[in-house]
């Protein structure tokens, strides 16, 4: 791996306390945007820190992304490429890149240029104020109404699970101190949520507003269904809230059943009769639905436990590519 060193850097507003930065980018079907992304990072990073690297983690792309990464690693000495054996998911690929990083701080960003490299210095300057994690919160979400709504729901869930109140607009555009990864160094589950893992070792969170532009090259890999699946993973993989919800539903159904029993007995002694078959069917359906809902929540937790009991790795590296000499300018 190569770290690019520059002497005439620090054209930013003030001197940063850290001198090196790793930029980790998960790649999936991004052959059209990678060259432009790296060329822009090559202009921005020397002005921010004297030592930096860019780690491109190919997450089982179906296009020529890995071929492009190999070419970029020969063209730019600061680029390191990691090729995973199959598609494991964005957070899994990020975990791989985070563990491979060698600099003092790490910045993660998407591969589609929606996170402009020119906004990266804002995150590092804010991080240098003493925070552990800084998110780049977009001033305006560039997606459709339903996509933006589902993204907000998922981010609210993440903030709740992470138990942080200072940051609500979480983002994949984030900067954090590398030593935070020690909190999840032994984590091996295939269900990975990077933000939750970071919260295990961090307490000081913040955010800065950045410009996030609509995607111009390629198509998005996320949709409403995938985001909702992500939300379910957050709740059942890293929180006991659904289990508590199931318990409260059980208590509520118990008291409701007791109330219905009192109602039926009262009606029997006052009117001499009780409601017939429709009432009984509706009552059974109501309670059965509540029981199935609670059982479904328990099933989700059992599924998470089963996945972790198999000891499946979060990712498997197929090959790596990087330059072999240190480049100094």
N, C-alpha and C positions, 0 to 999 in steps of 0.2 A: 504494500500500500504506500502511497505517496502523499505527503502533505506539502502543499505549495507555500513557499515562504516569499514574502515581499518586504522590501525595505521602506518604500515610500507609500505607506498606507495611512490610515487614520485621517482621512479627510472629513470624517464625521464631526459632529459638533463638539464632542469631548472624548477624552481618552478613556477607553474601557479598561476595567480591572483584569479582564481575562484576555489572553493572547491567541487563543485557538478556537475554532468552531467546526463542527461536523454537520453537514447538511444531509439529512437522510430522506430519500424520496422513494416511496414504493411505486413500482412501475407495472401497469397492466394495460396492454394494447395502446401504447403511447408512442409508437414509432414516428408519428408526424410532429410531435411537439418536443421531443427530447433534445434535438440539436439546438433549437432556439432557446430552450430553457437553460441548457448548460452554457451557451454563449453569453447569455445575460448574467448568469451567476459569475462567470469569469470576469465580468466587468465590475460587478458590485462587491464581491467578497474581498478583493485586495484593498479596497478602500475602508474596510471595517476591521479586519483582524490580520495580523501578519502571517498566521498559519491557519490553513483551512483544508478541508477535503469535502468531496461530494460522494456519497454512497448511494448508488442506484441499485435497488433490490427488485429484480424481475420476478414478479409473482405469477409465474405460469402463463405469460402472455401467449396469445394465439397468432400474433402477427410477427413482424421482424424486430421487435423491441430489443431482444437480446443481441442481435447482430449489430444494431445501432449502438448499444451500450459498449460492445467490444470495440467498435470503431472510435467512440468518444474517449475510451480509456487510453487509446494510443495517441489520440490527438491532444487531449488535455491530461497532463500528468497528475492532476489532483483528483481525477475521477477513478473510483473503484466500483466495479460491477460484481454483483452477487446474483447468481441464477438459482432460484428455488426449483425443486424437482416437479412441482405442480402448483396449482393455485390454492393457496392457504387462506387468503383474505388480507385485506389492507393492513389491519392491526398486527397480524402475524408477521407480515413482511416488515413492518416498522420495527417490531421487536427484534428481528434478525439484524436490521441495520443499526439499531441502537446498541446492541451488544457488540457490534463490530467497530463502533466509533471509538476514536482515540484522542479526541480533543476535549477541552475543558467544558464546553457547552455544546448542546445539540439543538439543531433546528429541524423540524419536520415540515414538509410541505407536499402538495399534490403535484402530479406530473403533467397536468393539463394547462398550466399557465394561468389558472384562475387565481393562484397566489402569486402576485408579481414579485419577482426577486428584489426589485427596487424598494419594496416595503420591508424587507428583512431587517435592515438596520434599526427600525423602530422597535422591533421585538428585543433586540440585543441591548439597546440603550435602556429600555424599561427593565429588563432582567438585571442589568448592572446596578439598579437602585436597591438591590437586596432581596429580590423575589426569587422563589424557587422555580416557578413555572409562569410563563407569560403567553397568553393567547392573542392571536391576531383576529379581532372581531370585525367582520365586514360591516361597513357602513350601510350597505344595502345588499340583501341576498339576491343573487342573479338568476334564480331558478323560477319555476312556475309557482303559482299560489299554493297548490297542494304539496309540492315538494318542499317549499319553504316552511309550510305549516308542520309537516311531518318532521323536518329537521329541527324545528324549535322544540317539538315534543320530546324528541330523543335527547336533545341537549339539556332540557329541563330535568329529565330523568337522570342523566349523567351527573348533573350538579347536585341532585338530591342524594344519589348513591355515594358520591364523593364527599358529601357533607361540607360543601363550600357555599358560602353566601356571597362572597365578593365577586365571583365571576359566574354569570349565567350564560353568556354567549360563547360557549366552548367552540373550538375550531381545530381542524387538522393542521392549521398553520400555527405552530407553537414553538417556543424556545424554552429550554430548561437546562439545569446543571447536570452534567453527566453522572455525578456521584449519586444521583437519585436512583439509578438503575440497580444499586446495591440492595434496595428494598425488595426487588423482585428478581434477584439474581438466580434463585433456584426455582422460579416459576416454570412449569412444564405443561400446563394444560393447553389443549388446542383452542379453548375459548378465551380469546385475548381481547381486552379493551384497554388500550394504552393509557387513557386518561385515568381510569380507576387504578391501574398499577402505579402511576405516578403519585396518586394521592396517598398511597401507602407510606411514602417517605417524604412527602412535601406538606407544608402547612401554609406557605405564603404564595398565594395565587393572585395574578393580576391580568389585565388585558389592555390592549391598545387598539384603536380603530385603524383599520387598513382598507384600502380599496381592493375589492374583489371583483374581477371582471368576468363576464359570461364566457363560457367555453367556446372557442372558435374552431379548434381542430379536434376531430374525432367525436365520439358520443359518450355521454356519461354512463358509468357502470352502476349507478345507484338509481333505484326507483322506490315508489311508495312501499311495495311489499318488502324489499330488502331492508328499508329503514325500520319498518315495524318488526321485522325479524331481529334486527339489531337491538331494538328497544326491549324485546322479550329476553334476549340474552343478557342485557344489562340488569334487568329486574331479577331474573331467576339465577343468574350466574354470580352476581356480586351483592345481592341484597336479600334480606329475609322479609321484606315488605309483603310480597304476595302470600307467604305463609301466614303472616299475621292477619292479612285480609281474609284468608280462608277461615281463620279462627273466629274472627269477628262475624263473618257470615254465619258460621255454625251457631254462635251464641244468639245472633239475631233470629235465626230460624227456630231455635229452641223456644225463645220467648214468644215468637209469633205462633208457634204450634200450641203453646200453653194458652195463649189468648184465644185461638180458634177453639180449643177444647172447652174453655170456659163459656165461649159463645154458644157452642152446640148444646152443652148441658143446660145453660140458661134458657135457650130456645125450647128445649125438650120439656122443661118443667113449666114454662109459661104458655107456650103455644100448643104443646102436646104432640109436636112433630119436629123433625129435623130436616134440613135441606136434603134433596135427593142426589141422584147419580151425578148430574153436572157439577154440583158443588164438590163432591168427593173427587171427581176426576181432575178438576182444576187444582184442588188442594194437593193431590198426589203429584201432579205435573210440576207445581211450584217447588215443592220440597225436593223432588228428584233433580230438577234443574240445579238447585243450589248444591246438592250433593255432588253432582257430576262436575260442577264448576270447581269445587274444592278438590275433588279427585284429580282434575286436570292440572291444577297448580302443583299438587304433590307429584304428579307424573312428570312435570317439567323438571322438578328438583331431582327426582330419581334419575332422569335422563342425564342431567349434568353430572351427578355422582357416578353414573355408569361410564360416561366419557372419560372422566378423570381417573377412574379405576383401571382403565385400559393402558394408562401411562403413555398415551400417544404424544409425540412431540408436537410443539406448535408450528414447526417448520422443519424442512430438511434441505440443506444446501447441496446443490448439484455441482456447481463450479464457481470459481471466482476469477476475475480478471482485473489487472491493474498494472501500472507502470512499475518499473523496478529501480528507478533512480530518483533521488530527491532533486527537485527543481528549485533553483534559487534565482530570484530576479532582483 
